[in-house]
């Protein structure tokens, strides 16, 4: 995957925490630690957004839409 270099500004305490993760061999370097943190945060935001959108759905309406026309279809199914 192609990568891009960017410059960021972090609080000194945050940098110390990242450096501790690198020193304890959880990550090979600062860049990888920050890359993983950003990736994880973006994935979490996507899941949260999906959950919020799903919460807006009306279960009764969705069920009726899913079953619309189902009664006609069942008559066309082969008997077992």
PyMOL commands that set and color helices and strands:
alter all, ss='L'
color gray80, all
select helices_A, chain A and resi 12-23+30-55+59-67+70-76
alter helices_A, ss='H'
color red, helices_A
deselect
rebuild
show_as cartoon
